[in-house]
Amino acid sequence: MSQSSTLAPSLTAFLQSDIRAGELLPDAEAAVLGLAEASINIAELAAQNGISQTALGAVTGEENADGDGQKALDVLADQLIEQALAKTSLVAYLSEEREQPVPLSPSGQLVCACDPLDGSSNIDNNLTIGTIFSLYPAPDHKTETNLLCPGRDQIAAGFFAYGPQTALLLTYGNGVFAFCFDGTEYRLMDWQVRIPCQTSEFAINAANHRHWSTRTASYIDQLLAGKQGGRGRNFNMRWAGSLVADCWRILRRGGIFLYPEDSRRGYEYGRLRLVYEANPISFLVEQAGGLAIDGEQDILDIQPTDLHQRVPLIFGSADEVEWYKSE
């Protein structure tokens, strides 16, 4: 372990200082630390793919609550997170992999919504995958429907990234903080997380061009036209196929990410999940100075009506998101 790693505050110490300052609830700290514990185990499993007895990138034959094929590591990650959160006083665990909420502590104050393994199609490709999470207050009268709330009500959100670094990006409404796992614990990184307002990079699956709306196709065509087009400058395309990887890059150096609705069956209302993916990512993005919209309104202002509701998601550098919105 390097000296700089030793001197950097640990995640536990960082959270404890904000509890003392009244900026973080103890229940939220317990949940984040529980998720951190699970993330270390998930990262270790991912690192063993191909040499362990289980092919972690293999489809299990089962489907998650949205009908997507589950990978072995999807299932293991979900189980590890449930086990870690069961030690806390959370009211319920909402998982993208499950049809119904998992009840935990009836007397708790918070709910955790989680995508246990984002980007699981990249497991066998040795690319960055991650765990996305959101924490928000539980209602007094707890039913499946009213366990849902707009993203503005989140008190904490973030994601763990399993790539060259095992890392955590975290917000609880006072900016975004980055932590890196040093082999023993998560430690604060020397990085002021802030998205530049302007960008010359975009992320989209260009293979779907023929399915896009006129607005999306026109916007991307402008970017591809480069200096000769109406924007008067060149843009580069980046697409990782992993939401956490694309978000990390945009938080690091700017850009715009687009996963819009399109004309394919099942994509008419977008594809990403509002509760498990769009809300926590949008909270991070806004706290880092960016914008996140569904094409028209801020993601965080949408009232969820279903645990597995899908939504278009466009986020990133504020000026570029506004440009798309004005199309």
C-alpha positions, 0 to 999 in steps of 0.5 A: 500500500502506498503512502498516499493511499494510507493518508487518504481518508477511508470511506468509513471515516469520511461518512462518520465525519459527515454524520457528526456534522449532521449531513448524513443519517446513520442508517444511510451510512450503514447501508453504504457500508453494507453495499461497499462490503458486497461490492468487494465480494462482487469485484473478487468474483468478477476477477475470477471469471473463467478460472472458477468453476462457475462461468459467471458470464453465462446465461442461467436460463432464468429471467429477471423481473423485466424479462432480461436473461440473467447471468450467473454473476447477476444472481450472485451479486443480487444475493450478496447485496441482499445479505449485506443489507439484511444486517442494516435497518432498511425497510426494504431492498428493491432489486432490478433482478426481482419482481417484488420488494424484499422486506427487511426491517419494518421499523426502518427509515430508508429504502434501497433500490439497486441494479446489482450488476449493470453491464453484465453483457460485458462480464466475459469481455473484461470490460467495466461493470458495476452496481448502481444504488439509491437510498430514499426515505420510506413512507409511513404507510408502506405498500409496494406502490408508495415505496416509490418516490421521485428521484428528488427525494433521494438522500444518497445514490452512487455506483461501484465500478469494477474495472481497472480500479474497483471504485465508488462514486457517491453523493448525498446531496453535497457534491460527488465524491470518488473512492478507490478500493486499495485492497483493504478498504475504500479510500477517498480519491484526489478528484474534484468530481465536476462535469464540464459544461461543454463537450465534444464527445457523445455516447450512443448506440449508433446501430439503432439510427434507423429506429430513432425519432426524427429529433434524435437522428437529426441531433446525432447527424449534426454531431457527425457532420463535424466542422462542416455542419451546423455545429461547426466543430468535430465530435467524437463518439464513445460507447462502452455498453455499460452505463457505469463506464459511460457515466464514469467517463462523463463525470471525469471529462464531460460528454453526453450520453443518450439512450432515447426511446425508439420505434422498436417494440419494447423501446417506445418508452425508453429502455433503462429503469427509472428506479434502479438506473436513471434516478441514481445516475441523474442524482450523481450527474446533477450533483456534479453540475450536469443535467439529466432528462428524459428528453423533455423533463428532468429525470428527478422530477418523474413520479415512478408508477411501477417498480420496473418502469422504463424511461429514456435517459439523456445526461451529461454536460449541461450545455449539450443536454440543453442543446438536445432538449431544444431540438 
